[in-house]
Amino acid sequence: MPETTMSKINPLSTLSLVLIALGGACLLAFNLIGSTIDAQGVLHEPFGLIPIGWLLIACGVVLGLTSLTPAALRLLKPRSYP
């Protein structure tokens, strides 16, 4: 059975892209929601989105590098021809 292009995609690479996109969405949401100061002078902001966003981005980058390492090692491995 011939392999299609979709069957060659590593699921970990896809997951890493999803994590990076979710992290970017958290940081974008933080900027779009904005911060307000109420009548008593208390600052209200969605601060929790910042560490969650950076954590998702970091996990996505680490997972992406982990999933791409075997492919990079295969490319660097010397080939033996008969």
RODO-2510 file (C-alpha; in nm, 4 decimals, decimal comma):
residues 82
     n   res          X          Y          Z
     1     m     0,0000     0,0000     0,0000
     2     p     0,1628     0,3307    -0,1029
     3     e     0,2152     0,5917     0,1646
     4     t     0,0377     0,9192     0,1200
     5     t     0,1712     1,2535     0,2301
     6     m    -0,0661     1,2661     0,5267
     7     s     0,0574     0,9324     0,6620
     8     k     0,4144     1,0667     0,6766
     9     i     0,3246     1,3536     0,9108
    10     n     0,4398     1,2869     1,2652
    11     p     0,1508     1,3291     1,5144
    12     l     0,3924     1,4832     1,7661
    13     s     0,4794     1,7548     1,5156
    14     t     0,1113     1,8309     1,4715
    15     l     0,0609     1,8439     1,8482
    16     s     0,3575     2,0786     1,8865
    17     l     0,2080     2,3164     1,6294
    18     v    -0,1265     2,3060     1,8113
    19     l     0,0423     2,3868     2,1444
    20     i     0,2323     2,6784     1,9919
    21     a    -0,0881     2,8095     1,8323
    22     l    -0,2779     2,7826     2,1621
    23     g     0,0019     2,9648     2,3429
    24     g    -0,0065     3,2412     2,0847
    25     a    -0,3849     3,2587     2,1212
    26     c    -0,3473     3,3033     2,4991
    27     l    -0,1027     3,5902     2,4536
    28     l    -0,3235     3,7465     2,1872
    29     a    -0,6284     3,7130     2,4129
    30     f    -0,4389     3,8867     2,6938
    31     n    -0,3702     4,1829     2,4656
    32     l    -0,7237     4,1932     2,3262
    33     i    -0,8973     4,1708     2,6638
    34     g    -0,6860     4,4468     2,8108
    35     s    -0,6647     4,5800     3,1638
    36     t    -0,9012     4,8049     3,3555
    37     i    -0,8879     4,9980     3,6800
    38     d    -1,2084     5,0083     3,8833
    39     a    -1,3394     5,2940     4,0982
    40     q    -1,1385     5,1796     4,4020
    41     g    -0,8138     5,1831     4,2026
    42     v    -0,7809     4,8047     4,1730
    43     l    -0,6218     4,6747     3,8537
    44     h    -0,8166     4,3991     3,6760
    45     e    -0,6309     4,2043     3,4096
    46     p    -0,6278     3,8446     3,2814
    47     f    -0,2751     3,7874     3,4142
    48     g    -0,3112     3,4077     3,4143
    49     l    -0,3051     3,4036     3,0343
    50     i     0,0596     3,5162     3,0249
    51     p     0,2242     3,2192     3,2026
    52     i    -0,0184     2,9737     3,0423
    53     g     0,0639     3,1129     2,6982
    54     w     0,4396     3,0971     2,7483
    55     l     0,4157     2,7489     2,9006
    56     l     0,2192     2,6216     2,6000
    57     i     0,4682     2,7785     2,3592
    58     a     0,7655     2,6298     2,5475
    59     c     0,6057     2,2835     2,5559
    60     g     0,5296     2,3081     2,1849
    61     v     0,8873     2,4038     2,1000
    62     v     1,0358     2,1247     2,3139
    63     l     0,7937     1,8697     2,1687
    64     g     0,8648     1,9909     1,8165
    65     l     1,2403     1,9634     1,8626
    66     t     1,1973     1,6193     2,0176
    67     s     0,9870     1,4958     1,7282
    68     l     1,2221     1,6374     1,4642
    69     t     1,5446     1,5015     1,6170
    70     p     1,5115     1,1446     1,4786
    71     a     1,4472     1,2785     1,1278
    72     a     1,7498     1,5076     1,1518
    73     l     1,9682     1,2205     1,2726
    74     r     1,8538     1,0041     0,9807
    75     l     1,9557     1,2787     0,7396
    76     l     2,2997     1,3126     0,9000
    77     k     2,3637     0,9377     0,9128
    78     p     2,6099     0,8320     0,6421
    79     r     2,4608     0,6022     0,3834
    80     s     2,6330     0,2822     0,2832
    81     y     2,6005     0,1891    -0,0800
    82     p     2,6693    -0,1683    -0,1944
***
